[in-house]
Amino acid sequence: MIKNAAARHGLTIISINALQRFNEWNDTRAAEAWSSIDYARDCGAKALVLVPVNDGSGKQDGIRQANLRTALQPSGRRDRRSPGAIDF
């Protein structure tokens, strides 16, 4: 629906910015990421930005790196790669 409406009006959806707590990776965050990925694909978006929380948490040495490694692991969905490695 959105993809068609954008095309009708000569618009291109450059990116969708998903403002979530993506630096706090868990099963809930993974589900939200995949939902955002599906939505961006269905809208014809060229990119999807998974935005972490910016409240100063998770910045301690070792925690930030561990969260990143966790987020980039395969998600377990047989037909998809990790959200950290998606290409549209």
C-alpha positions as CSV (number, residue, x, y, z in Angstrom):
1,M,0.0,0.0,0.0
2,I,2.7,2.5,1.0
3,K,5.0,1.4,-1.7
4,N,2.3,1.9,-4.3
5,A,1.2,5.3,-2.9
6,A,4.8,6.5,-3.0
7,A,5.2,5.4,-6.6
8,R,1.9,7.0,-7.6
9,H,3.2,10.3,-6.3
10,G,6.7,9.9,-7.7
11,L,8.3,9.5,-4.3
12,T,11.1,7.3,-3.2
13,I,11.4,6.1,0.4
14,I,15.1,6.5,1.1
15,S,15.1,5.1,4.7
16,I,13.0,4.1,7.6
17,N,14.5,4.9,11.0
18,A,13.4,2.4,13.7
19,L,13.9,4.1,17.0
20,Q,14.1,1.2,19.5
21,R,16.6,-0.1,22.1
22,F,18.6,-2.0,19.5
23,N,21.7,-1.9,21.6
24,E,19.8,-4.0,24.2
25,W,19.6,-7.1,22.1
26,N,17.3,-9.9,23.0
27,D,14.5,-11.9,21.5
28,T,12.0,-9.0,21.7
29,R,14.5,-6.7,19.9
30,A,15.2,-9.4,17.3
31,A,11.4,-9.7,16.6
32,E,11.1,-5.9,16.3
33,A,14.1,-5.7,14.0
34,W,12.6,-8.4,11.7
35,S,9.2,-6.6,11.7
36,S,11.0,-3.4,10.7
37,I,13.0,-5.2,8.0
38,D,9.8,-6.7,6.6
39,Y,8.0,-3.3,6.7
40,A,11.0,-1.5,5.0
41,R,11.1,-4.1,2.3
42,D,7.4,-4.0,1.7
43,C,7.4,-0.2,1.5
44,G,10.2,-0.2,-1.0
45,A,12.6,1.6,1.3
46,K,16.2,1.7,0.2
47,A,17.6,1.4,3.7
48,L,16.6,0.7,7.3
49,V,18.3,2.3,10.3
50,L,18.1,0.3,13.5
51,V,18.7,3.1,16.1
52,P,19.9,2.3,19.6
53,V,18.8,4.0,22.7
54,N,20.9,7.2,23.4
55,D,20.5,7.5,27.2
56,G,24.2,6.8,28.1
57,S,23.5,3.2,29.1
58,G,25.5,0.3,27.7
59,K,28.6,2.4,27.0
60,Q,30.9,0.7,29.5
61,D,34.0,-0.9,28.0
62,G,33.2,-4.5,27.1
63,I,29.4,-4.1,27.4
64,R,29.0,-2.1,24.1
65,Q,31.2,-4.6,22.3
66,A,29.4,-7.6,23.8
67,N,26.0,-6.2,22.8
68,L,27.2,-5.6,19.2
69,R,28.5,-9.2,18.9
70,T,25.2,-10.5,20.2
71,A,23.2,-8.4,17.8
72,L,25.2,-9.5,14.8
73,Q,24.7,-13.3,15.5
74,P,22.4,-15.2,13.2
75,S,18.8,-14.8,14.3
76,G,17.6,-18.3,13.9
77,R,15.2,-17.5,11.1
78,R,16.0,-20.2,8.5
79,D,15.3,-18.0,5.5
80,R,17.2,-14.9,6.7
81,R,20.6,-13.6,7.8
82,S,21.1,-11.6,10.9
83,P,19.6,-8.1,10.9
84,G,23.1,-6.8,11.0
85,A,23.8,-8.2,7.6
86,I,20.6,-7.4,5.6
87,D,20.8,-6.1,2.0
88,F,17.6,-4.9,0.3
